[in-house]
Amino acid sequence: FLEFVENKIKKNIKVENIIIVDNSSYHTKHKSFDAEKYHLSLDIESVYLRSIDKIKAQREIMKILSEELKTKINALEIKIR
């Protein structure tokens, strides 16, 4: 699934590098934990995303992953460098 997310982002915006970490194992004791959903941390290096407003850049990532956020991703942390 992580490779799918990476490819989907790369297909839709120009990124120089992307690191995706699955942090789901850190959230197993949370009341809202769902083993079917992921807690992901994205570290994206992108000249394009840095060139636009920070909130707009994060919204663009959220829009690209909108379907996955409804079905497979419970939490998403986005860091843009």
Secondary structure, DSSP 8 states (H G I E B T S, - for coil): -HHHHHHHHHHHS--SEEEEEE-GGGGTTSTT--TTSEEEEEEEE-HHHHHS-HHHHHHHHHHHTHHHHHHTEEEEEEEE-
